[in-house]
Amino acid sequence: MTETPFNPRDFLTGLFHRAVEVADPMAVLADHLPERPAGRLVVIGAGKASARMAEAVEAHYGPCEGLVITRYGYARPCMGIEIVEAAHPVPDAAGEAATARLLDLVAGLGPDDQVIALISGGGSSLLVAPTEGVSLDDKMAVNRALLASGAPIGQMNVVRKHLSRVKGGQLAAACAPARLLSLLISDVPGDDPGQIASGPTVGETGTAADARAIVARFGLDLPQSVRDALDRPTGVVAPDDPRLARAETRIVAAPSASLEAAAGIARAAGIEVRILGDAIEGEARDLAVEHARMAKSLRGEGPVLLLSGGECTVTRRGDGVGGPNAEYVLAAALELDGAEGIHVLACDTDGVDGAAEVAGACIGPDLPQLARMAGLDMRAALDRNDAHSFFAAVDRQVVTGPTLTNVNDFRAILILPRL
């Protein structure tokens, strides 16, 4: 029997799919669910994985009362929990209306009631309740400015929290005196619960002064109403607030577990694995150069796989269609310049890199040749932040559709021995 030739692209995409699979709410949620309470059981949530999480809750309990907000196209069939779709990464009126209904749902709960909050990445834009004096259009402008600024996700969220009536622990306070269990799927470096979806059920230590400093640091051009709001006291809830006394938070899926699952497959195939970290931040193109140089230095050491996770950012310079994962792959390809035996994949585990319905890209040493054949300039594409258009033209995109989970970026570089 002829042995199937090793295909690096199939291998890397297989690792990515395994990383997504182990973060599926259906696989991780049930063990964390409490017994039904004496009073009402109310399920709420927001995020790209929240509808799938709601589906997992009802697979355990049966029909439940509740409302969950997810991204357009990410709904799942539920028996009792209402699933509402809204916009991401820039909020819209559907998200604002759904958030108001969610807050109404938890109003007036008593101490015998139990709230289960299903929180995942993307909740920052899906939970929309602007603070007094700030309109939805203002919030949309803030999100666009933050996304284009290159600011780390943690600093973006400080600003978002202080412009909201639901983030920074305010949703948890609204549930009191009911018992609250928040189940989180982490998409943030370091798995800080206060940063996942801007921490709607977690107390916050940051201040409005911190938010103003971030606005100044990144030169954000914000509406005057937003600047005025940051000059006033906000409703953000401190960690020691008594309204949070019956709130518990658990992370049920995180990037580290997904990286380890991928690493296990590679080790079983006889490949040395080096996990560079699951909480790496920074400008996507700069990190790509660093990792590509590391890969080139390892070409004499046999098969090696470099894995990393976290959340890169892109400072928008051009008018192209891109995202941090595709930009990482394109910048790595430029640095590698067709280096023999090195293959690169970077994808977002939610299936959406930036605002495009594309998970990311996967390339090998043939990319410069493919670009020349297509009449494309790799450097020009990077300068325009146009990585998605570039990889679509050379057929090197990774497209998954909604994965129904979200444990952030998955990056893998495979270094094979020289022939």
C-alpha positions as CSV (number, residue, x, y, z in Angstrom):
1,M,0.0,0.0,0.0
2,T,1.3,3.4,-0.9
3,E,1.7,5.8,2.0
4,T,-0.2,9.1,1.7
5,P,2.3,11.9,1.2
6,F,2.6,14.4,4.1
7,N,0.7,17.6,3.3
8,P,1.8,20.5,5.6
9,R,-1.3,22.6,4.8
10,D,-3.7,19.7,5.7
11,F,-1.6,19.1,8.8
12,L,-1.8,22.7,10.0
13,T,-5.4,23.1,9.3
14,G,-6.1,19.8,11.1
15,L,-4.3,21.2,14.2
16,F,-6.5,24.3,14.0
17,H,-9.7,22.3,13.8
18,R,-8.7,20.3,16.8
19,A,-8.0,23.5,18.7
20,V,-11.5,24.6,18.0
21,E,-13.1,21.3,18.7
22,V,-11.8,21.1,22.3
23,A,-13.3,24.5,23.0
24,D,-16.8,23.5,21.8
25,P,-19.3,24.5,24.6
26,M,-21.0,21.1,24.1
27,A,-17.8,19.5,25.3
28,V,-16.9,21.7,28.2
29,L,-20.0,23.3,29.8
30,A,-22.1,20.6,31.4
31,D,-19.6,19.8,34.2
32,H,-19.9,23.4,35.5
33,L,-23.7,23.6,35.7
34,P,-25.3,23.7,39.2
35,E,-28.5,21.9,40.3
36,R,-31.7,23.7,39.4
37,P,-32.6,26.3,42.1
38,A,-35.6,26.5,44.3
39,G,-36.7,29.6,42.5
40,R,-36.3,30.7,38.9
41,L,-33.4,29.7,36.6
42,V,-32.7,32.5,34.2
43,V,-30.0,32.1,31.5
44,I,-28.5,35.2,29.9
45,G,-25.4,35.8,27.9
46,A,-23.6,37.5,25.1
47,G,-20.7,36.7,22.7
48,K,-19.9,34.7,19.6
49,A,-20.1,31.4,21.5
50,S,-23.1,32.3,23.6
51,A,-25.8,30.7,21.5
52,R,-23.8,27.4,21.4
53,M,-23.3,27.7,25.2
54,A,-27.1,28.2,25.6
55,E,-27.7,25.1,23.5
56,A,-25.3,23.2,25.8
57,V,-27.2,24.4,28.9
58,E,-30.5,23.2,27.5
59,A,-29.0,19.9,26.5
60,H,-28.3,19.5,30.3
61,Y,-31.5,21.0,31.9
62,G,-34.1,20.9,29.1
63,P,-36.0,24.1,28.2
64,C,-34.9,27.2,30.2
65,E,-36.0,30.8,30.5
66,G,-33.6,33.3,29.1
67,L,-32.1,35.5,26.5
68,V,-28.7,35.4,24.8
69,I,-27.2,37.8,22.3
70,T,-24.8,36.5,19.6
71,R,-23.3,37.7,16.3
72,Y,-25.3,37.6,13.1
73,G,-25.1,34.1,11.7
74,Y,-24.2,32.5,15.0
75,A,-27.6,31.5,16.3
76,R,-28.4,28.0,17.4
77,P,-31.7,26.2,17.9
78,C,-32.8,26.4,21.6
79,M,-36.0,25.1,23.3
80,G,-36.7,28.0,25.7
81,I,-33.8,30.4,25.6
82,E,-34.3,33.2,23.1
83,I,-31.4,33.8,20.8
84,V,-31.1,37.3,19.4
85,E,-28.5,38.2,16.7
86,A,-26.8,41.6,16.6
87,A,-23.7,43.2,15.0
88,H,-20.1,42.6,15.8
89,P,-17.5,44.2,16.0
90,V,-19.4,47.5,15.7
91,P,-22.7,47.5,17.7
92,D,-26.1,48.2,16.2
93,A,-29.7,48.9,17.3
94,A,-30.5,45.2,17.5
95,G,-27.9,44.7,20.2
96,E,-29.1,47.8,22.0
97,A,-32.7,46.6,22.1
98,A,-31.7,43.1,23.1
99,T,-29.5,44.4,25.9
100,A,-32.5,46.4,27.3
101,R,-34.6,43.3,27.3
102,L,-31.9,41.3,29.0
103,L,-31.7,43.8,31.8
104,D,-35.5,43.7,32.2
105,L,-35.3,40.0,32.4
106,V,-33.0,40.0,35.5
107,A,-34.7,42.9,37.2
108,G,-36.6,42.0,40.4
109,L,-35.0,38.5,40.9
110,G,-34.9,37.2,44.5
111,P,-32.4,35.4,46.6
112,D,-33.8,31.9,45.7
113,D,-33.3,32.6,42.0
114,Q,-30.3,31.5,40.0
115,V,-28.8,33.4,37.0
116,I,-26.4,31.7,34.6
117,A,-24.5,34.1,32.5
118,L,-22.8,32.7,29.3
119,I,-20.1,35.1,28.3
120,S,-17.6,34.9,25.5
121,G,-15.5,37.1,23.2
122,G,-17.6,39.5,21.1
123,G,-19.8,40.4,24.0
124,S,-18.3,43.9,24.2
125,S,-20.1,45.0,21.0
126,L,-23.2,42.7,21.5
127,L,-24.0,44.0,25.0
128,V,-25.0,47.6,24.2
129,A,-26.3,50.0,26.9
130,P,-24.6,53.4,26.4
131,T,-24.1,55.5,29.5
132,E,-26.2,58.6,30.0
133,G,-25.6,61.3,27.4
134,V,-24.0,58.8,24.9
135,S,-25.9,57.6,21.9
136,L,-25.7,54.4,19.9
137,D,-24.0,56.3,17.1
138,D,-21.5,57.6,19.6
139,K,-20.7,54.1,20.8
140,M,-20.3,52.9,17.2
141,A,-17.8,55.7,16.6
142,V,-15.9,54.7,19.7
143,N,-15.7,51.1,18.6
144,R,-14.5,52.0,15.1
145,A,-11.8,54.3,16.6
146,L,-10.6,51.7,19.1
147,L,-10.5,48.9,16.4
148,A,-8.3,51.1,14.1
149,S,-6.1,52.4,16.9
150,G,-3.9,49.3,17.5
151,A,-4.6,49.5,21.2
152,P,-4.4,46.2,23.2
153,I,-7.7,44.6,24.0
154,G,-7.4,45.3,27.7
155,Q,-7.1,49.0,27.1
156,M,-9.9,49.0,24.6
157,N,-12.1,47.4,27.3
158,V,-11.3,50.0,29.9
159,V,-12.7,52.7,27.7
160,R,-15.8,50.6,26.8
161,K,-16.6,49.8,30.4
162,H,-16.8,53.5,31.4
163,L,-19.1,54.3,28.5
164,S,-21.6,51.5,29.4
165,R,-24.4,50.7,31.8
166,V,-23.8,47.0,31.6
167,K,-20.1,46.3,31.4
168,G,-17.5,46.4,34.2
169,G,-19.6,44.4,36.7
170,Q,-22.8,46.3,36.1
171,L,-24.7,43.3,34.7
172,A,-23.8,41.3,37.8
173,A,-25.1,44.1,40.0
174,A,-28.4,44.1,38.1
175,C,-28.9,40.4,38.9
176,A,-28.6,40.9,42.7
177,P,-29.8,39.5,45.1
178,A,-30.1,36.4,42.9
179,R,-27.2,33.9,42.8
180,L,-25.1,34.4,39.7
181,L,-22.8,31.9,38.0
182,S,-20.9,33.3,35.1
183,L,-19.4,30.7,32.7
184,L,-16.8,32.2,30.4
185,I,-15.0,31.1,27.3
186,S,-11.7,33.1,27.3
187,D,-10.5,35.0,24.2
188,V,-8.2,37.4,26.0
189,P,-4.5,37.1,26.8
190,G,-4.0,35.9,30.4
191,D,-7.6,34.7,30.7
192,D,-8.6,37.7,32.8
193,P,-12.4,37.4,33.4
194,G,-12.6,41.2,33.7
195,Q,-11.5,41.5,30.0
196,I,-13.7,38.9,28.4
197,A,-16.6,40.8,26.8
198,S,-15.5,43.8,28.9
199,G,-16.3,42.0,32.2
200,P,-20.1,42.5,32.5
201,T,-20.3,40.3,35.5
202,V,-16.8,41.0,37.0
203,G,-15.8,43.9,39.3
204,E,-13.5,46.5,37.8
205,T,-10.7,48.5,39.4
206,G,-10.0,50.8,36.4
207,T,-11.2,54.3,36.6
208,A,-12.6,56.9,34.2
209,A,-9.3,58.7,34.5
210,D,-7.6,55.5,33.2
211,A,-10.0,55.6,30.2
212,R,-9.2,59.2,29.5
213,A,-5.5,58.4,29.6
214,I,-5.9,55.7,27.0
215,V,-7.9,58.0,24.7
216,A,-5.1,60.5,24.9
217,R,-2.3,57.9,24.5
218,F,-3.8,56.6,21.2
219,G,-5.0,59.9,20.0
220,L,-8.6,58.7,19.6
221,D,-10.9,61.2,17.8
222,L,-14.1,60.7,19.9
223,P,-17.4,62.6,19.9
224,Q,-17.6,65.4,22.5
225,S,-20.5,63.5,24.3
226,V,-18.1,60.6,24.9
227,R,-15.4,62.9,26.3
228,D,-18.0,64.5,28.5
229,A,-19.2,61.1,29.8
230,L,-15.6,60.1,30.7
231,D,-15.3,63.3,32.8
232,R,-18.3,62.2,34.9
233,P,-18.5,59.4,37.6
234,T,-19.5,56.2,35.9
235,G,-21.5,53.1,37.1
236,V,-18.6,50.7,36.9
237,V,-18.8,48.3,39.9
238,A,-15.9,47.7,42.2
239,P,-14.9,44.1,43.0
240,D,-15.8,44.5,46.7
241,D,-19.3,45.9,45.9
242,P,-21.9,44.0,48.1
243,R,-24.0,43.4,45.0
244,L,-21.3,41.0,43.8
245,A,-21.3,38.9,47.0
246,R,-23.2,36.1,45.4
247,A,-21.5,36.2,42.0
248,E,-19.2,33.3,41.0
249,T,-17.1,33.2,37.8
250,R,-15.6,30.2,36.1
251,I,-13.6,29.9,32.8
252,V,-14.7,26.8,31.0
253,A,-12.5,27.0,27.9
254,A,-9.3,28.8,27.3
255,P,-6.5,29.2,24.6
256,S,-4.0,27.1,26.6
257,A,-6.1,23.9,26.4
258,S,-6.6,24.4,22.6
259,L,-2.8,24.8,22.1
260,E,-2.1,21.7,24.2
261,A,-4.6,19.7,22.1
262,A,-2.9,20.7,18.9
263,A,0.5,20.0,20.4
264,G,-0.6,16.5,21.3
265,I,-1.3,15.7,17.7
266,A,2.0,17.0,16.6
267,R,4.0,15.1,19.2
268,A,2.2,11.9,18.3
269,A,3.5,12.5,14.7
270,G,7.1,12.8,16.0
271,I,7.3,16.6,15.7
272,E,9.0,18.6,18.4
273,V,6.6,21.2,19.8
274,R,7.5,24.6,21.3
275,I,4.6,26.6,22.7
276,L,5.7,30.2,22.7
277,G,2.8,31.3,24.9
278,D,-1.0,31.5,24.9
279,A,-1.2,35.2,25.8
280,I,0.9,36.9,23.2
281,E,-0.1,40.5,22.3
282,G,1.4,43.1,20.0
283,E,1.3,44.4,16.4
284,A,0.6,41.4,14.1
285,R,3.2,42.3,11.5
286,D,5.9,42.8,14.1
287,L,5.2,39.5,15.9
288,A,5.2,37.8,12.5
289,V,8.7,39.0,11.7
290,E,9.9,37.8,15.1
291,H,8.4,34.3,14.7
292,A,9.6,34.0,11.1
293,R,13.1,34.7,12.1
294,M,12.9,32.2,14.9
295,A,11.6,29.6,12.4
296,K,14.5,30.3,10.0
297,S,16.9,29.7,12.8
298,L,15.5,26.3,13.5
299,R,15.6,24.8,10.0
300,G,18.6,22.6,10.9
301,E,16.9,20.9,13.8
302,G,14.4,18.6,12.1
303,P,10.6,18.9,12.3
304,V,9.6,21.5,14.8
305,L,6.2,23.2,15.4
306,L,5.9,26.6,17.0
307,L,2.5,27.2,18.5
308,S,1.2,30.5,20.0
309,G,-2.0,32.1,21.0
310,G,-3.2,35.5,22.3
311,E,-4.6,38.5,20.5
312,C,-2.6,40.6,18.0
313,T,-3.7,44.0,16.9
314,V,-3.5,45.9,13.6
315,T,-2.9,49.6,13.3
316,R,-4.9,50.5,10.3
317,R,-2.8,52.3,7.7
318,G,-4.6,51.5,4.4
319,D,-8.0,50.9,3.0
320,G,-7.8,47.1,2.4
321,V,-9.7,44.1,3.8
322,G,-7.6,42.4,6.5
323,G,-7.4,41.1,10.0
324,P,-4.7,40.4,12.5
325,N,-4.3,36.7,11.6
326,A,-4.1,37.2,7.9
327,E,-1.8,40.2,8.4
328,Y,0.5,38.0,10.6
329,V,0.7,35.4,7.9
330,L,1.4,37.9,5.1
331,A,4.1,39.7,7.1
332,A,5.7,36.3,8.0
333,A,5.7,35.3,4.3
334,L,7.5,38.5,3.4
335,E,10.2,37.8,6.0
336,L,10.5,34.1,5.0
337,D,10.7,35.0,1.3
338,G,10.0,31.4,0.2
339,A,12.3,29.8,2.8
340,E,12.4,26.1,2.2
341,G,10.4,23.8,4.5
342,I,8.5,26.5,6.5
343,H,4.7,26.6,6.6
344,V,2.6,29.1,8.5
345,L,-1.0,29.2,9.7
346,A,-2.8,31.8,11.7
347,C,-6.5,31.8,12.3
348,D,-9.1,33.2,14.7
349,T,-10.8,30.3,16.5
350,D,-14.2,32.0,16.1
351,G,-13.9,31.8,12.3
352,V,-13.8,35.6,11.8
353,D,-10.5,37.4,11.4
354,G,-11.2,41.1,11.8
355,A,-14.5,41.9,10.2
356,A,-14.2,39.4,7.4
357,E,-16.0,36.0,7.3
358,V,-12.6,34.3,7.0
359,A,-10.7,32.5,9.8
360,G,-7.2,33.3,8.5
361,A,-4.6,32.0,6.1
362,C,-2.2,29.1,5.6
363,I,0.9,29.4,3.4
364,G,4.1,27.5,2.4
365,P,7.3,28.3,0.5
366,D,5.4,28.5,-2.8
367,L,3.7,31.8,-1.8
368,P,6.1,34.2,-3.5
369,Q,5.7,32.2,-6.8
370,L,1.9,32.2,-6.4
371,A,1.9,36.0,-5.9
372,R,4.0,36.5,-9.0
373,M,1.7,34.3,-11.1
374,A,-1.3,36.3,-9.9
375,G,0.4,39.6,-10.6
376,L,0.3,40.6,-6.9
377,D,2.7,42.6,-4.8
378,M,3.0,41.1,-1.2
379,R,4.5,44.3,0.3
380,A,1.9,46.5,-1.3
381,A,-0.9,44.3,0.1
382,L,0.6,44.5,3.6
383,D,0.9,48.3,3.3
384,R,-2.8,48.5,2.4
385,N,-3.8,46.2,5.3
386,D,-5.3,44.1,2.5
387,A,-4.2,40.6,3.5
388,H,-7.6,38.9,3.1
389,S,-7.9,40.1,-0.5
390,F,-4.4,38.9,-1.2
391,F,-5.0,35.4,0.2
392,A,-8.3,35.1,-1.6
393,A,-6.5,35.8,-4.9
394,V,-3.9,33.0,-4.3
395,D,-6.4,30.6,-2.7
396,R,-4.7,30.4,0.7
397,Q,-7.5,31.5,2.9
398,V,-8.9,29.3,5.7
399,V,-12.7,29.6,5.8
400,T,-14.6,27.7,8.4
401,G,-17.9,29.6,8.8
402,P,-19.1,30.2,12.4
403,T,-17.2,27.8,14.7
404,L,-19.5,28.6,17.7
405,T,-16.7,29.1,20.1
406,N,-13.9,31.7,20.6
407,V,-10.6,31.1,22.3
408,N,-8.8,33.7,20.3
409,D,-5.9,33.5,17.8
410,F,-4.2,30.2,16.9
411,R,-0.8,30.5,15.2
412,A,1.3,27.6,14.1
413,I,4.6,27.5,12.2
414,L,5.9,24.1,10.9
415,I,9.6,23.8,10.2
416,L,10.5,20.8,8.2
417,P,14.1,19.5,7.5
418,R,15.7,20.7,4.3
419,L,15.6,18.1,1.5
